[in-house]
Amino acid sequence: MKIFVCVKHVPDTAANVKLVGGNSFDDSVKFVVNPYDEYAIEEAVQIKKDTGGEVIIVTLGITQALSTIRSALAMGGDRGIHIKTDEMIVDTMTTVEALKTAIEQDGGAGLVLMGKQSVDCEGMQTPYYLAQALGLPVATDVVDLSLEKNQVVAESDLGNSEVAVLELDLPCVIGATKGLNEPRYPKLPDILKAKRKPVKEIALQDLVPEKPACRASVVSLEAVPEKGQATLLEGSTAEAVGKLVEIFKEKKLI
């Protein structure tokens, strides 16, 4: 079975991201595998161990995204597909069309895994749109997964300690989240082996010659304002309330 894992090249959440040009950011910061995608990679590797098959890492990104593919291969992927673009931010519909075409050109999927969302854009749309484009069932926020004959049984986290148990025919699309497994840390031999694993490069333009009619674009990016320091109000309760009211008036909150 071919297991495709869609992996995103994202800035490290601990990195100091600098905005550039109003609608992009500096690509010199540290980039990593999207954390939610790590659960998808680990699950794919475990499924391959139990049932056999092949794990293919698919990534749409700039030239530097090759490092993310190599990291995923070090976790146990067999080979990679790098859809190359110069754009730092690619809209969801273009991404979906590129992933769909790359998977179909490679012979189609027995299973598609990815994180439930990316930590940069947090759109949480790609699993649904990709499943629709491929004509496959989909489950996201998956915290437990098992294969039974030609079906997948998935537990989807609904929040408030509730889960939905879903039965999906294979092939299908799964959006993984924390709790599904414990992603492995590649050892040095795995990292060295990953450097020799094949990665096919395809230009985004070759997969998506024309941008989809329905798509979004980033108009502007703004840094989150730094949190202000707390102000300690001293005195009696009545005095503290009076000072608080004055502060609210100064900030035009009341």
QUICORGI-V229127 format. One record per residue. SS is DSSP state (helix for helix, strand for strand, loop for the rest). PSI is psi in radians with two decimals (NA if undefined). OMEGA is omega in degrees with one decimal (999 if undefined). Layout:
{{SS,PSI,OMEGA} {SS,PSI,OMEGA}}
This chain:
{{loop,2.33,175.1} {strand,2.12,177.6} {strand,1.95,178.0} {strand,2.30,176.1} {strand,2.01,179.7} {strand,2.06,-172.6} {loop,2.39,-179.4} {loop,2.47,177.3} {strand,1.91,-172.4} {strand,2.71,174.9} {strand,2.49,175.1} {loop,2.34,-178.5} {loop,-0.31,177.9} {loop,-0.06,-177.3} {loop,2.66,175.7} {loop,1.66,-175.0} {loop,2.24,179.3} {loop,2.28,-179.8} {strand,2.52,-179.2} {strand,2.23,173.7} {loop,0.17,176.4} {loop,-0.47,-178.8} {loop,0.38,176.6} {strand,-3.11,-180.0} {strand,2.84,-176.4} {loop,2.16,-178.0} {loop,0.16,180.0} {loop,-0.10,179.2} {loop,2.92,179.9} {loop,2.27,176.0} {strand,2.65,-178.4} {strand,3.04,170.3} {strand,2.31,176.2} {loop,2.15,-174.0} {helix,-0.69,179.3} {helix,-0.52,178.9} {helix,-0.39,178.8} {helix,-0.62,177.6} {helix,-0.63,178.6} {helix,-0.74,179.1} {helix,-0.85,-179.0} {helix,-0.74,-179.2} {helix,-0.70,178.5} {helix,-0.75,-179.4} {helix,-0.69,178.9} {helix,-0.70,178.7} {helix,-0.75,178.1} {helix,-0.71,179.8} {helix,-0.66,-176.2} {helix,-0.61,-171.6} {helix,-0.16,-175.4} {loop,-3.10,179.5} {loop,-2.74,-174.3} {strand,2.39,178.4} {strand,2.05,-178.9} {strand,2.16,179.1} {strand,2.21,178.6} {strand,2.20,-178.5} {strand,2.31,172.1} {strand,2.11,-179.0} {strand,3.13,-179.7} {loop,3.07,-177.2} {helix,-0.70,-177.5} {helix,-0.23,179.8} {helix,-0.23,176.6} {helix,-0.58,179.6} {helix,-0.62,177.4} {helix,-0.70,177.2} {helix,-0.77,179.6} {helix,-0.64,177.9} {helix,-0.71,178.7} {helix,-0.66,177.4} {helix,-0.60,177.9} {helix,-0.45,177.5} {loop,-0.20,176.8} {loop,0.00,176.2} {loop,2.66,-177.4} {loop,-0.68,178.5} {strand,2.96,-176.1} {strand,2.77,172.0} {strand,2.08,-179.5} {strand,1.92,175.2} {strand,1.86,-170.1} {strand,2.43,176.2} {loop,2.73,175.5} {loop,-0.14,-177.2} {loop,2.31,177.9} {loop,-0.66,-178.1} {loop,2.09,179.3} {loop,2.30,-176.0} {loop,2.80,-173.7} {helix,-0.79,-174.3} {helix,-0.64,175.3} {helix,-0.74,177.6} {helix,-0.81,-178.7} {helix,-0.78,-179.4} {helix,-0.68,179.5} {helix,-0.80,179.9} {helix,-0.78,180.0} {helix,-0.86,-177.1} {helix,-0.71,179.5} {helix,-0.74,179.6} {helix,-0.76,-179.5} {helix,-0.71,179.3} {helix,-0.42,-180.0} {loop,0.05,177.0} {loop,-0.01,178.4} {loop,2.84,-172.8} {loop,2.54,168.0} {loop,-0.42,179.0} {strand,2.45,176.6} {strand,2.19,178.7} {strand,2.58,174.7} {strand,2.95,174.0} {strand,2.74,-178.8} {loop,-0.40,-179.8} {loop,2.93,173.7} {loop,2.68,-176.8} {loop,-0.07,177.8} {loop,-1.06,-178.4} {loop,-0.54,178.4} {loop,0.66,-179.6} {loop,-0.52,178.9} {loop,0.57,-177.9} {loop,-0.52,-170.1} {helix,-0.78,-179.8} {helix,-0.72,-177.7} {helix,-0.83,-178.3} {helix,-0.64,179.1} {helix,-0.73,177.5} {helix,-0.74,178.6} {helix,-0.75,-178.6} {helix,-0.63,-179.2} {helix,-0.16,-178.1} {loop,0.64,-175.4} {loop,2.70,172.9} {strand,2.79,-175.6} {strand,2.56,171.6} {strand,2.36,179.4} {strand,3.04,-175.6} {strand,0.69,-174.6} {strand,2.18,-179.2} {strand,-0.10,175.2} {strand,2.47,-174.0} {strand,2.36,175.5} {strand,2.53,178.4} {strand,2.25,178.6} {strand,1.85,-177.3} {loop,-2.03,-177.9} {loop,0.42,-178.7} {strand,2.79,170.5} {strand,2.34,172.5} {strand,2.05,-174.6} {strand,2.47,172.1} {strand,2.11,-177.4} {strand,2.21,-178.5} {strand,2.07,179.2} {strand,-0.07,-175.6} {strand,2.90,179.8} {loop,0.61,178.4} {loop,0.42,178.4} {strand,2.51,176.9} {strand,2.64,173.4} {strand,2.31,177.5} {strand,2.08,-174.1} {strand,2.44,173.3} {strand,2.11,-177.4} {strand,2.36,174.7} {strand,2.50,173.7} {loop,2.52,-3.6} {loop,2.79,178.2} {strand,3.04,179.2} {strand,2.29,-178.4} {strand,2.24,174.3} {strand,1.93,-173.2} {strand,2.71,175.9} {loop,3.08,-179.1} {loop,2.36,-179.7} {loop,-0.32,179.7} {loop,-0.66,-179.4} {loop,-3.01,175.7} {loop,1.79,-177.9} {loop,2.42,-178.5} {loop,2.72,171.9} {loop,2.05,-177.5} {loop,2.44,175.0} {loop,2.92,-176.3} {helix,-0.78,178.9} {helix,-0.63,178.8} {helix,-0.68,179.7} {helix,-0.71,179.3} {helix,-0.70,177.6} {helix,-0.64,-177.7} {helix,-0.51,-179.8} {loop,-0.34,-178.4} {loop,-0.07,-179.9} {loop,2.50,-174.8} {loop,2.43,174.5} {strand,2.04,178.8} {strand,2.30,179.0} {strand,2.31,177.7} {strand,2.33,177.3} {strand,2.42,178.4} {helix,-0.67,-179.1} {helix,-0.55,179.9} {helix,-0.48,179.7} {helix,-0.61,-178.9} {loop,1.43,-177.1} {loop,-0.60,179.3} {loop,2.37,179.9} {loop,2.46,178.0} {loop,2.55,-179.2} {loop,-0.68,179.6} {loop,1.83,179.7} {loop,2.88,178.9} {loop,2.70,176.0} {loop,2.65,-179.5} {loop,2.03,179.5} {loop,-0.80,179.6} {loop,2.68,174.9} {loop,2.46,178.5} {loop,2.42,177.7} {loop,2.52,177.1} {loop,2.25,-179.3} {loop,2.47,177.7} {loop,2.51,-179.9} {loop,2.39,178.4} {loop,2.79,179.4} {loop,2.60,-179.5} {loop,2.58,177.4} {loop,2.18,-179.6} {loop,2.11,179.9} {loop,2.05,-177.6} {loop,2.93,179.3} {loop,-2.99,179.4} {loop,2.99,-179.9} {helix,-0.76,-179.3} {helix,-0.73,179.1} {helix,-0.71,-179.6} {helix,-0.71,178.7} {helix,-0.71,178.8} {helix,-0.75,178.2} {helix,-0.67,-179.7} {helix,-0.71,178.3} {helix,-0.73,179.8} {helix,-0.70,177.3} {helix,-0.77,178.9} {helix,-0.67,179.3} {helix,-0.70,179.4} {helix,-0.65,-179.8} {loop,0.06,179.4} {loop,0.70,176.4} {loop,-0.30,174.5} {loop,NA,999}}
